[in-house]
Amino acid sequence: MTDRHIVATSSGGFLPDDRYGMRPGPLMELCRALSGADEPRVCALATATGDDAGSRARWYAAVAGAGWRPSHLALFPMPNVDDIRAHLLAQDIVWVGGGSVAGLMVMWRLHGVDAVLREAWDAGVVLTGGSAGSLCWHTGGTTDSFGPMLRPWTDGMGLVAGSTCPHYDSEARRRPLYQQLVRDGALDPGHATDDGVGLHYVDGVLHETVTDREGACAWRVDTTGETRVEARLLG
């Protein structure tokens, strides 16, 4: 049976680059290694920002400059590919950008993208992304999709068990709210991630915690509180 990989990150997996603006960082390089492809076919889904063309152009420059084979799936104002299923199943890696995870899931379900991504995952395509691109694989988490005040969100795909909370060390309200929501039963227990940290799941179970920032880590959060989960620093 093919291993099914998800790398759910807090910040997206890219680092600044003088030539291309940004480049795939260690978290994305981990995804390339997991895919088994030297020049992976990687598709970007920027649904969470309404398929913003500017961010998509910067993403293309970054991955093409690294020798990867990029494409994208846009849903606004209409799908840009004739066969969404065939396109996603032809990839080695699918990367999902940040933004409104609530809006992302509505559009994915409208176009059947969620079902195709589940099929792609079963087929061995590596799924990854940051912030909203991490929340979507879980059962839920904390989000600002509904306005500036963070709220619980429980409409994720559930490919991995439990909830998640990105930006645990960079947005002050995330930490106490996530703990409260889990304690009160509004969110499933799960893992929070500092920026630069990735949760590597194999077959839906947490296999390893990794980071591109020295000292950053993940946190296991349940009804009793939080427990630090050390992360392996990627080179």
C-alpha positions as CSV (number, residue, x, y, z in Angstrom):
1,M,0.0,0.0,0.0
2,T,1.3,3.5,-0.9
3,D,2.1,5.7,2.1
4,R,-0.2,8.7,2.3
5,H,1.6,11.9,3.3
6,I,0.4,15.3,4.6
7,V,2.7,18.0,5.7
8,A,0.6,20.6,7.5
9,T,2.5,23.8,8.2
10,S,2.0,27.1,10.0
11,S,3.7,29.4,7.5
12,G,3.7,27.7,4.1
13,G,7.2,26.3,3.5
14,F,8.8,29.1,1.5
15,L,11.8,31.2,2.4
16,P,13.0,34.6,1.0
17,D,15.2,34.5,-2.1
18,D,17.2,37.4,-3.7
19,R,16.6,36.1,-7.3
20,Y,13.1,34.8,-7.3
21,G,11.5,36.6,-4.3
22,M,11.0,33.3,-2.5
23,R,12.1,29.7,-2.9
24,P,11.0,26.3,-1.5
25,G,12.4,26.0,2.0
26,P,13.2,22.9,4.0
27,L,9.5,22.1,4.6
28,M,8.8,22.0,0.9
29,E,12.1,20.1,0.2
30,L,10.8,17.5,2.6
31,C,7.6,17.2,0.5
32,R,9.8,16.7,-2.6
33,A,11.7,13.9,-0.9
34,L,8.4,12.3,0.2
35,S,7.2,12.5,-3.4
36,G,10.2,10.6,-4.7
37,A,10.5,13.0,-7.7
38,D,13.6,15.1,-8.4
39,E,11.6,17.6,-10.4
40,P,8.2,17.2,-8.9
41,R,5.0,18.2,-10.6
42,V,3.4,20.6,-8.0
43,C,0.0,22.2,-8.2
44,A,-0.9,25.3,-6.3
45,L,-4.4,25.9,-4.9
46,A,-4.9,29.5,-3.8
47,T,-8.6,29.1,-3.3
48,A,-8.3,30.7,0.2
49,T,-7.3,34.0,-1.3
50,G,-9.8,33.9,-4.2
51,D,-7.1,32.7,-6.6
52,D,-5.1,35.9,-6.3
53,A,-3.1,36.3,-9.5
54,G,-0.2,38.2,-7.8
55,S,0.6,35.6,-5.2
56,R,0.2,32.9,-7.8
57,A,2.8,34.6,-10.0
58,R,5.3,34.8,-7.1
59,W,4.7,31.1,-6.4
60,Y,5.4,30.2,-10.0
61,A,8.7,32.1,-10.0
62,A,9.7,30.4,-6.7
63,V,9.0,26.8,-7.7
64,A,10.1,27.1,-11.4
65,G,13.3,28.7,-10.3
66,A,14.0,25.6,-8.1
67,G,13.5,23.3,-11.1
68,W,10.1,22.1,-10.1
69,R,7.2,21.6,-12.6
70,P,4.5,24.0,-11.5
71,S,0.8,24.3,-12.4
72,H,-2.2,25.7,-10.6
73,L,-5.9,25.0,-10.1
74,A,-8.1,28.1,-10.0
75,L,-11.8,28.1,-9.3
76,F,-12.5,31.8,-9.8
77,P,-14.3,32.8,-11.9
78,M,-14.4,29.3,-13.3
79,P,-12.0,26.3,-13.2
80,N,-9.0,26.9,-15.3
81,V,-8.6,23.2,-16.3
82,D,-11.1,21.0,-18.1
83,D,-10.7,18.0,-15.9
84,I,-9.9,18.8,-12.2
85,R,-9.6,15.1,-11.3
86,A,-7.1,14.2,-14.0
87,H,-5.1,17.3,-13.3
88,L,-4.7,16.8,-9.5
89,L,-4.1,13.0,-9.9
90,A,-1.2,13.8,-12.3
91,Q,0.7,15.7,-9.6
92,D,3.4,14.7,-7.2
93,I,2.6,17.4,-4.7
94,V,-0.4,19.6,-4.1
95,W,0.2,22.9,-2.2
96,V,-2.6,24.9,-0.6
97,G,-2.1,28.5,0.3
98,G,-3.3,30.5,3.3
99,G,-6.4,32.8,3.6
100,S,-10.0,31.9,4.3
101,V,-10.3,28.3,5.1
102,A,-14.1,28.6,5.4
103,G,-14.3,30.0,1.9
104,L,-11.8,27.4,0.6
105,M,-13.9,24.5,1.8
106,V,-17.1,25.9,0.3
107,M,-15.6,26.3,-3.1
108,W,-13.8,22.9,-3.0
109,R,-17.1,21.2,-2.1
110,L,-19.0,23.1,-4.8
111,H,-16.5,21.8,-7.5
112,G,-15.8,18.4,-5.9
113,V,-12.2,19.3,-5.2
114,D,-12.3,17.9,-1.7
115,A,-13.3,14.4,-3.0
116,V,-10.6,14.5,-5.7
117,L,-7.9,15.6,-3.1
118,R,-8.9,12.6,-0.9
119,E,-8.5,10.4,-4.0
120,A,-5.1,12.0,-4.8
121,W,-4.0,11.4,-1.2
122,D,-5.0,7.7,-1.4
123,A,-3.0,7.5,-4.6
124,G,0.2,8.9,-3.0
125,V,0.1,12.6,-4.0
126,V,1.8,14.6,-1.1
127,L,-0.6,17.1,0.3
128,T,0.8,20.2,2.0
129,G,0.1,23.9,2.7
130,G,0.3,26.6,5.3
131,S,-2.3,28.1,7.7
132,A,-5.6,27.5,5.8
133,G,-3.6,25.0,3.9
134,S,-3.0,23.2,7.2
135,L,-6.4,23.6,8.7
136,C,-8.2,22.1,5.8
137,W,-6.8,18.6,6.3
138,H,-7.9,18.5,10.0
139,T,-11.3,18.4,11.6
140,G,-11.1,22.1,12.4
141,G,-9.2,24.8,14.3
142,T,-9.1,28.5,15.0
143,T,-9.7,30.9,12.1
144,D,-10.2,34.5,11.2
145,S,-12.2,33.6,8.1
146,F,-15.3,35.2,9.6
147,G,-13.7,38.5,10.7
148,P,-10.8,39.9,12.8
149,M,-11.9,38.0,15.9
150,L,-10.7,34.4,15.9
151,R,-13.4,31.8,16.0
152,P,-13.7,28.0,16.1
153,W,-14.2,26.3,12.7
154,T,-15.2,22.6,12.5
155,D,-15.8,21.9,8.8
156,G,-12.4,20.4,7.7
157,M,-11.8,17.4,5.6
158,G,-10.7,15.2,8.5
159,L,-7.9,13.4,6.7
160,V,-6.0,13.6,9.9
161,A,-7.5,13.1,13.3
162,G,-8.1,16.2,15.5
163,S,-7.9,19.9,15.2
164,T,-5.0,22.3,14.7
165,C,-4.0,25.9,15.4
166,P,-1.4,27.6,13.2
167,H,0.6,30.7,14.2
168,Y,0.7,29.6,17.8
169,D,3.7,31.7,18.7
170,S,3.1,34.7,16.4
171,E,-0.5,35.7,17.0
172,A,-1.1,36.3,20.7
173,R,-4.8,35.4,20.8
174,R,-4.4,32.0,19.2
175,R,-2.8,30.2,22.1
176,P,-5.3,31.0,24.9
177,L,-8.3,30.7,22.6
178,Y,-7.3,27.3,21.2
179,Q,-6.7,25.9,24.7
180,Q,-10.1,27.2,25.8
181,L,-12.0,25.8,22.8
182,V,-10.4,22.4,23.2
183,R,-11.1,22.4,27.0
184,D,-14.7,23.4,26.4
185,G,-15.2,20.7,23.7
186,A,-15.8,23.2,20.9
187,L,-12.8,21.8,19.0
188,D,-11.3,18.3,19.0
189,P,-7.9,17.9,20.8
190,G,-5.0,18.3,18.4
191,H,-1.7,20.0,17.6
192,A,-0.8,23.7,17.4
193,T,2.2,24.8,15.4
194,D,4.6,27.7,15.8
195,D,5.5,29.5,12.6
196,G,7.9,27.5,10.5
197,V,6.8,24.2,12.0
198,G,5.2,21.3,10.0
199,L,3.2,18.3,11.1
200,H,4.1,15.3,9.0
201,Y,1.3,12.8,8.9
202,V,1.5,9.3,7.4
203,D,-1.8,7.6,6.8
204,G,-3.5,10.2,8.9
205,V,-1.3,9.6,12.0
206,L,1.3,12.1,13.2
207,H,4.7,10.6,12.2
208,E,7.1,13.5,12.9
209,T,7.2,17.2,13.7
210,V,9.7,19.2,11.7
211,T,10.7,22.9,11.5
212,D,12.8,25.3,9.5
213,R,13.3,27.6,12.5
214,E,15.6,26.8,15.4
215,G,13.7,26.6,18.7
216,A,10.3,26.4,17.1
217,C,8.1,23.5,18.0
218,A,4.5,22.1,18.0
219,W,2.2,21.6,21.0
220,R,-0.2,18.8,21.8
221,V,-3.4,20.4,23.2
222,D,-6.1,18.5,25.0
223,T,-8.6,19.1,27.7
224,T,-5.8,19.1,30.3
225,G,-3.7,21.8,28.7
226,E,-0.7,21.8,26.3
227,T,2.4,19.7,26.0
228,R,5.5,20.7,24.0
229,V,6.3,18.5,21.1
230,E,10.0,18.9,20.0
231,A,10.5,19.4,16.2
232,R,13.4,18.1,14.1
233,L,15.3,21.0,12.6
234,L,15.5,20.6,8.8
235,G,18.7,21.5,7.0
